[in-house]
Amino acid sequence: METISISNLKAHLSATMKRVRAGGTIVVVDRDVPIAEIKPFPGKKRGIVIHPPSKKEMSGSLHLKVSLDIDPVEYLVEDRRRGRL
């Protein structure tokens, strides 16, 4: 399973989301501690859901659960077309 730091995720969001769309699962780490897992949403062709790692992967870290109703890659591309960075 691939891991990525928060800073690298921010810097390479589009490329990371393309890997997720292709079926990859990526664990987001903060100082080598897993904080979230990004994987394709089951049963849907579009959309991404970010789940926290299981409790055995976490050692008292912050728990986050984010569900996106939009495609973050398309949103980013549209913002860049409009000149919003």
C-alpha positions in Angstrom: 0.0 0.0 0.0 1.3 3.4 -1.0 1.9 6.1 1.6 2.1 9.9 1.2 2.8 12.7 3.6 0.4 15.6 4.0 2.8 18.0 2.3 3.3 15.7 -0.7 -0.4 15.1 -1.0 -1.0 18.9 -1.1 1.8 19.3 -3.7 0.7 16.4 -5.8 -3.1 16.2 -5.3 -4.0 15.8 -8.9 -1.6 12.9 -9.6 -2.6 11.2 -6.3 -6.3 11.4 -7.2 -5.5 9.9 -10.6 -3.8 6.9 -8.9 -6.9 6.5 -6.6 -9.2 6.7 -9.6 -7.2 3.9 -11.2 -8.0 1.7 -8.2 -5.1 2.5 -5.9 -5.3 2.9 -2.1 -3.1 5.5 -0.5 -2.4 6.0 3.3 -1.9 9.6 4.3 0.7 10.0 7.1 1.6 12.8 9.4 5.2 12.4 10.7 5.1 8.7 9.8 1.8 8.1 11.7 -1.1 7.0 9.4 -4.0 9.4 9.7 -6.2 8.6 6.7 -6.7 6.2 3.9 -7.8 7.4 0.4 -9.4 4.8 -1.8 -12.0 4.6 -4.6 -15.5 4.7 -3.4 -17.0 1.2 -3.8 -19.9 0.8 -6.2 -19.5 4.2 -7.8 -17.5 5.2 -10.9 -16.9 8.7 -9.6 -16.3 10.2 -6.2 -13.7 9.7 -3.5 -14.3 9.0 0.2 -11.5 9.5 2.7 -11.6 7.1 5.7 -9.4 7.1 8.7 -7.1 4.0 9.1 -8.3 1.2 11.3 -7.7 1.5 15.1 -4.8 -0.9 15.0 -3.0 1.4 12.5 -3.7 4.4 14.8 -2.1 4.9 18.1 -4.3 7.6 19.7 -4.0 9.9 16.7 -6.7 12.3 15.5 -9.7 10.6 13.8 -11.0 12.2 10.6 -13.8 11.2 8.3 -14.4 13.1 5.2 -16.9 12.3 2.4 -16.7 14.4 -0.8 -19.7 14.9 -3.1 -17.5 16.5 -5.7 -14.5 15.4 -7.7 -11.6 17.3 -6.2 -9.5 17.0 -9.3 -12.2 18.5 -11.5 -12.8 21.3 -8.9 -9.1 22.1 -8.8 -8.8 22.2 -12.6 -11.9 24.5 -12.9 -10.4 26.8 -10.2 -7.1 27.0 -12.1 -9.0 27.8 -15.4 -10.7 30.6 -13.6 -7.4 31.9 -12.3 -8.1 31.0 -8.6 -5.0 29.4 -7.0 
